[in-house]
Amino acid sequence: WTQTIPSHTANSDRNPASRPRVGETARGSLPYHPVVHNGRVYLNLMTSIVAYELDIGRPWPDRRVANALFDSGISPVAYVPLGYPFVGAPRGTLSIAGNRLFARMGPAITASANGETAADGNSLSSLVGLDLERQGSMLRGFPIRLTAPDFEACEFEGPPLAWGEYLIAAIVQRDNVGLRRWVAAFDQNSGELVWKSGVLAAGAVAGTERANLISHQILSAAGGRLYY
């Protein structure tokens, strides 16, 4: 079976490393990482999350209508603002733990060159949690957004890692000096902040002096230790 999914270009990417990236071209990046779970295929299409039945490729939960499992309401055209350079490439990833799906949603930009935030001063990005036993309904306490004073001018950088009862997320902050990065833990059952680390990295990313940053950080855990 086949399904058509949107393509993403990297024409405005100012990545200082050699281009194009391995396996990609300026006109065609490889941003999607499907997850197979309990006989279904899940895809984060950046602005929405979709699911298909693994054996026959029909949409889930409704076979008759190809509705998204979750729709952020952001236009695909507005996901990566045109006319302004950026460094990096958007990546559609998600994580599943038990029968819960978690993903970062919101605009692709993780560190804006002009300090853009939501109208209420909170993060533009958010973490969503979907209950797969209830046809993808939103879990209590979600979506999670980053709020002041704990997270001033901050954005989520990638999908959260489910670790016991926690969700661990990578977070970036940008100011006139550069970037600061740390991780924070949220309660899976309420979405409340449990703890946040100190600053794990600080500095600048080459090429972003006058460009937006699109970053994507994947966390891992083993033996009771978290790796970033």
C-alpha positions as CSV (number, residue, x, y, z in Angstrom):
1,W,0.0,0.0,0.0
2,T,1.0,3.6,-0.5
3,Q,0.2,7.0,1.0
4,T,1.1,10.4,-0.4
5,I,2.8,12.7,2.1
6,P,4.0,16.4,1.7
7,S,7.6,17.0,0.6
8,H,9.9,19.6,2.2
9,T,12.7,21.6,0.5
10,A,15.9,22.9,2.0
11,N,16.6,25.7,-0.5
12,S,16.8,28.3,2.3
13,D,19.0,26.2,4.6
14,R,22.2,28.0,5.4
15,N,23.8,25.0,7.0
16,P,27.5,25.7,6.9
17,A,28.4,22.0,6.6
18,S,28.6,20.3,3.2
19,R,25.3,20.1,1.3
20,P,23.2,18.4,0.4
21,R,23.0,16.1,3.4
22,V,23.6,12.4,2.8
23,G,20.5,10.9,1.1
24,E,18.9,14.3,0.6
25,T,18.7,17.0,-2.0
26,A,17.9,20.7,-1.8
27,R,14.5,20.0,-3.3
28,G,13.8,16.9,-1.4
29,S,14.6,16.2,2.3
30,L,13.8,13.1,4.3
31,P,12.1,14.4,7.3
32,Y,9.7,11.6,8.3
33,H,10.4,8.7,10.7
34,P,7.3,6.4,10.9
35,V,6.7,4.4,14.0
36,V,4.9,1.0,13.9
37,H,3.0,0.1,17.0
38,N,0.3,-2.6,17.6
39,G,-0.5,-3.0,13.9
40,R,-0.6,0.6,13.0
41,V,1.8,3.1,11.3
42,Y,2.1,6.5,12.9
43,L,3.6,9.6,11.1
44,N,4.3,13.1,12.3
45,L,3.7,15.2,9.2
46,M,4.9,18.4,11.1
47,T,1.5,20.1,11.2
48,S,-0.5,17.0,11.9
49,I,-0.2,13.3,13.1
50,V,-1.7,10.6,11.0
51,A,-2.2,6.8,11.4
52,Y,-2.7,3.9,9.1
53,E,-3.5,0.3,9.5
54,L,-0.3,-1.6,8.9
55,D,-1.8,-4.6,6.9
56,I,-4.0,-2.6,4.4
57,G,-2.9,1.0,4.6
58,R,-6.3,2.4,5.5
59,P,-6.5,5.5,7.7
60,W,-7.1,5.0,11.4
61,P,-9.3,5.4,13.4
62,D,-11.9,6.0,10.6
63,R,-11.3,3.9,7.5
64,R,-13.7,5.9,5.4
65,V,-12.3,9.4,6.0
66,A,-8.5,10.2,6.0
67,N,-8.7,12.6,8.9
68,A,-5.6,13.4,10.9
69,L,-5.3,11.8,14.3
70,F,-4.2,15.2,15.5
71,D,-4.2,18.5,13.6
72,S,-2.2,21.5,14.9
73,G,-4.2,24.0,12.8
74,I,-0.9,25.4,11.3
75,S,-0.8,25.7,7.6
76,P,1.9,23.7,5.9
77,V,2.9,26.9,4.1
78,A,3.4,28.7,7.4
79,Y,5.3,25.9,9.1
80,V,8.6,27.1,7.8
81,P,8.4,30.8,7.1
82,L,9.5,31.7,3.6
83,G,11.6,34.7,2.8
84,Y,13.9,34.4,5.8
85,P,16.9,32.1,6.0
86,F,17.3,29.3,8.4
87,V,19.8,26.7,9.5
88,G,18.7,23.2,9.9
89,A,15.9,21.0,8.5
90,P,12.5,20.0,10.0
91,R,12.1,16.5,11.2
92,G,8.8,14.7,11.9
93,T,9.4,12.3,14.8
94,L,7.3,11.0,17.6
95,S,7.5,8.6,20.5
96,I,5.1,5.9,21.8
97,A,5.1,4.5,25.3
98,G,2.4,1.9,26.2
99,N,-0.7,3.2,24.4
100,R,0.3,6.9,24.6
101,L,1.8,8.9,21.7
102,F,3.9,12.0,22.3
103,A,5.2,14.5,19.8
104,R,6.6,18.1,19.5
105,M,4.2,20.2,17.5
106,G,4.2,23.8,16.4
107,P,6.3,25.9,14.0
108,A,9.6,24.4,12.9
109,I,11.7,27.3,14.2
110,T,13.3,26.5,17.5
111,A,15.3,29.7,18.0
112,S,14.1,32.8,16.2
113,A,16.5,35.4,15.0
114,N,14.1,38.2,16.1
115,G,13.0,36.6,19.4
116,E,9.5,35.8,18.2
117,T,7.2,34.3,20.8
118,A,3.4,33.6,21.1
119,A,1.1,36.5,21.8
120,D,0.9,35.4,25.4
121,G,4.7,35.3,25.8
122,N,4.7,31.5,26.0
123,S,6.4,29.1,23.6
124,L,5.1,28.7,20.1
125,S,5.9,24.9,20.2
126,S,4.1,22.4,22.5
127,L,4.2,18.8,23.5
128,V,1.0,16.8,22.7
129,G,0.0,13.5,24.3
130,L,-2.6,11.3,22.6
131,D,-4.4,8.3,24.1
132,L,-4.3,5.5,21.5
133,E,-6.8,3.5,23.5
134,R,-9.3,6.3,22.9
135,Q,-8.8,6.9,19.2
136,G,-6.1,9.5,19.8
137,S,-8.0,11.8,22.2
138,M,-5.8,14.3,24.0
139,L,-4.4,13.2,27.4
140,R,-5.3,15.3,30.5
141,G,-2.9,18.2,31.0
142,F,-1.8,18.4,27.3
143,P,-0.7,20.2,25.2
144,I,2.3,21.4,27.3
145,R,3.8,24.8,26.6
146,L,6.8,26.5,28.0
147,T,5.9,29.4,30.2
148,A,7.7,32.2,32.0
149,P,9.5,32.6,34.4
150,D,10.9,29.1,34.2
151,F,11.2,29.1,30.4
152,E,11.7,32.6,29.1
153,A,11.9,32.7,25.2
154,C,12.3,28.9,25.0
155,E,11.1,26.3,22.6
156,F,11.0,22.5,22.6
157,E,13.7,20.9,20.3
158,G,12.3,17.5,19.6
159,P,10.0,14.7,20.7
160,P,9.9,13.9,24.4
161,L,11.3,10.8,25.9
162,A,8.9,8.7,28.0
163,W,10.8,7.6,31.1
164,G,8.7,6.0,33.8
165,E,6.0,8.5,34.8
166,Y,8.0,11.3,33.3
167,L,8.4,13.0,29.9
168,I,11.9,14.3,29.4
169,A,12.2,17.1,26.8
170,A,15.1,19.0,25.2
171,I,14.7,22.8,25.4
172,V,16.6,25.7,23.8
173,Q,16.7,29.4,24.7
174,R,18.0,32.1,22.5
175,D,19.0,35.7,23.4
176,N,21.3,38.3,22.0
177,V,24.3,36.4,23.2
178,G,23.6,32.9,21.9
179,L,21.9,29.7,22.8
180,R,21.4,27.8,26.1
181,R,20.2,24.2,26.3
182,W,18.9,22.0,29.0
183,V,16.3,19.3,29.7
184,A,13.1,19.3,31.7
185,A,10.8,16.6,33.1
186,F,7.0,16.7,33.0
187,D,4.5,14.4,34.6
188,Q,2.9,12.1,32.0
189,N,-0.4,12.1,33.9
190,S,-0.8,15.8,34.5
191,G,1.6,17.7,32.1
192,E,3.0,19.6,35.1
193,L,6.7,20.5,35.3
194,V,8.6,18.2,37.8
195,W,12.2,19.4,37.4
196,K,14.6,21.0,35.0
197,S,18.3,20.6,34.7
198,G,20.9,23.3,34.8
199,V,22.4,24.7,31.6
200,L,24.0,21.7,29.7
201,A,25.4,23.7,26.7
202,A,25.8,27.3,25.8
203,G,27.2,29.1,22.8
204,A,26.3,29.8,19.1
205,V,25.5,27.8,16.1
206,A,27.5,28.7,13.0
207,G,25.3,30.4,10.4
208,T,22.5,31.5,12.7
209,E,23.8,35.0,13.4
210,R,21.1,36.4,11.0
211,A,19.0,33.3,10.5
212,N,16.5,31.2,12.3
213,L,17.5,27.8,13.8
214,I,15.6,24.6,13.2
215,S,17.1,22.1,15.6
216,H,16.1,18.6,16.6
217,Q,17.4,16.9,19.7
218,I,16.8,13.2,20.4
219,L,17.2,12.0,24.0
220,S,17.9,8.5,25.1
221,A,18.0,6.6,28.4
222,A,19.6,3.4,29.7
223,G,20.5,2.0,33.1
224,G,18.8,4.8,34.9
225,R,20.8,7.4,33.1
226,L,19.7,10.1,30.6
227,Y,21.9,10.9,27.7
228,Y,21.7,14.2,25.8
